[in-house]
Amino acid sequence: APPINFYRTAPNVGREMWGITMSIAETIFRLAVAGPYARFCWGYLSERERAPVTEIHDASKTDWWPVKAGLDELKRMGLAEVKDDVWSLTDFGRKVRDVQRTMAGVRVV
């Protein structure tokens, strides 16, 4: 069995949930079924790429705790990270955003 902290110290922990490496397609699906505040925070960060915590909270017009839960969900999915109270997209988050933007312009035939 792996050590207790194996999944936290794995090199690609940013894209892992419960020890399973997620692809971009799986992550886009998980975003579609994520909570409303995670989707709000994703939309906000994908437009701006970086935003202070207070700016995200002010834009949400709601309590702090649901917004914090949404940001934490994005962090668990490896899409966003926080440094000095400024949230930004990770490299993986930028890839997911770019694929979403590309697919938004594709018509189904």
Steps between C-alpha positions, in 0.01 A plus 500: 500500500625853431601718795225708661617827343571346157232691314599834653865460404447355153653725230173550311281556805350807334300283263421218740181443687490201730821370344364493145669714236234694312514587131382830357176342376428351844572834664261682265232245589572545873465877457160450339374305803689704763323719751363837393769696685779292347352575157472870589862516618615309191319743271643797684858369500488373143412852381763681706760226566597670831283664764532594865277313742310816592420573134357150447297528820365845410398380152309205646266719710465219755656375821868418514472129586333377178758693296783349706354152445485566124860620490612200706323269254690661210821457696427130560439456128835663427350792309587787733754587764533775758806702587495809722116508491498516119339208318629410155461222247759225497659381175248215497219752564611710203499188279147411612385860439653502151333169409165629630533817291595300192212258544253786552562605139463150352164407353365149531415348162 
